[in-house]
Amino acid sequence: MPPLSEERLLTIALDALEEVAASAHDGPVKRTWALRLVLAFLASQSRHGRPPPRLPFDHFWQNVVHHREQDRWANVNAALNAIYVAVGRRRDVQRTSLFERRARSG
């Protein structure tokens, strides 16, 4: 396998968070070491100074397990929007919809 560019790794990491966020519609999402790694990588890519602000990354981590559905989804979605801003990317609504459709289809 050829080495992945930093840009490709960033896309993969954001896609992983999109997948978690889509799953959060149906219930709390287990916080795994993989999720921790993705959040840490994205925090290291933050364009907002050193050390990067942790708030959106911590907010995402904390809210994927929230017991109230509406609060969970609203907070995870807001945190993910802030993560995109932190890494200098624009969130693609069509891509987000793709992950939501996949989560609903099982």
C-alpha positions as CSV (number, residue, x, y, z in Angstrom):
1,M,0.0,0.0,0.0
2,P,1.4,3.4,-1.0
3,P,1.8,6.0,1.8
4,L,-1.1,8.2,2.4
5,S,-0.8,11.9,2.1
6,E,-1.6,14.1,5.1
7,E,-4.6,15.4,3.1
8,R,-5.9,11.9,2.6
9,L,-5.5,11.0,6.2
10,L,-7.4,14.1,7.2
11,T,-10.3,13.1,4.9
12,I,-10.3,9.6,6.3
13,A,-10.3,10.9,9.9
14,L,-13.2,13.3,9.2
15,D,-15.1,10.5,7.5
16,A,-14.6,8.4,10.6
17,L,-16.2,11.2,12.7
18,E,-19.0,11.5,10.2
19,E,-19.7,7.8,10.6
20,V,-19.8,8.1,14.4
21,A,-22.0,11.2,14.2
22,A,-24.5,9.4,11.9
23,S,-24.5,6.4,14.4
24,A,-25.3,8.8,17.2
25,H,-28.8,9.4,15.7
26,D,-29.8,5.9,16.9
27,G,-28.3,5.9,20.3
28,P,-25.1,6.5,22.3
29,V,-21.9,5.4,20.5
30,K,-19.2,3.5,22.3
31,R,-16.1,5.6,22.9
32,T,-13.2,3.5,21.6
33,W,-9.5,3.9,21.3
34,A,-10.0,4.3,17.6
35,L,-12.2,7.3,18.1
36,R,-9.7,8.7,20.6
37,L,-7.0,8.3,18.0
38,V,-9.0,10.0,15.3
39,L,-9.8,12.9,17.6
40,A,-6.2,13.3,18.7
41,F,-5.0,13.2,15.1
42,L,-7.5,15.9,14.1
43,A,-6.6,18.0,17.1
44,S,-3.0,17.8,15.9
45,Q,-4.1,19.2,12.6
46,S,-5.9,22.2,14.1
47,R,-5.0,25.5,12.4
48,H,-5.8,27.5,15.5
49,G,-2.5,27.7,17.2
50,R,-0.4,25.6,19.5
51,P,-1.5,24.0,21.6
52,P,-4.8,23.6,19.7
53,P,-8.0,24.4,21.5
54,R,-9.4,21.1,22.7
55,L,-13.0,22.1,23.2
56,P,-14.6,20.8,20.0
57,F,-12.7,17.5,20.2
58,D,-13.5,17.0,23.9
59,H,-17.2,18.1,23.2
60,F,-17.5,15.4,20.5
61,W,-15.9,12.8,22.8
62,Q,-18.2,13.6,25.7
63,N,-21.5,13.8,23.8
64,V,-21.4,10.6,21.7
65,V,-22.6,8.8,24.9
66,H,-25.2,11.3,25.9
67,H,-28.4,9.5,27.0
68,R,-30.9,12.1,25.5
69,E,-31.2,11.6,21.8
70,Q,-31.8,15.2,20.8
71,D,-29.1,16.6,23.0
72,R,-26.7,13.9,21.8
73,W,-27.2,14.6,18.2
74,A,-27.3,18.4,18.5
75,N,-24.0,18.5,20.5
76,V,-22.2,15.9,18.4
77,N,-23.2,17.8,15.2
78,A,-22.1,21.2,16.7
79,A,-18.8,19.7,17.8
80,L,-18.2,18.1,14.4
81,N,-18.9,21.5,12.7
82,A,-16.4,23.1,15.0
83,I,-13.8,20.4,14.2
84,Y,-14.2,21.0,10.5
85,V,-13.5,24.7,11.1
86,A,-10.5,23.9,13.4
87,V,-8.8,21.8,10.6
88,G,-9.6,24.3,7.9
89,R,-12.2,22.2,6.0
90,R,-15.7,22.8,4.9
91,R,-18.3,20.2,5.8
92,D,-20.0,18.7,2.8
93,V,-23.7,18.2,3.3
94,Q,-23.9,15.5,0.6
95,R,-21.1,13.5,2.2
96,T,-22.8,13.8,5.6
97,S,-26.0,12.6,4.1
98,L,-24.2,9.6,2.6
99,F,-23.0,8.5,6.1
100,E,-26.5,9.1,7.5
101,R,-28.1,6.9,4.9
102,R,-25.5,4.2,5.5
103,A,-26.2,4.3,9.3
104,R,-29.9,4.0,8.7
105,S,-29.6,1.1,6.3
106,G,-27.6,-0.9,8.9
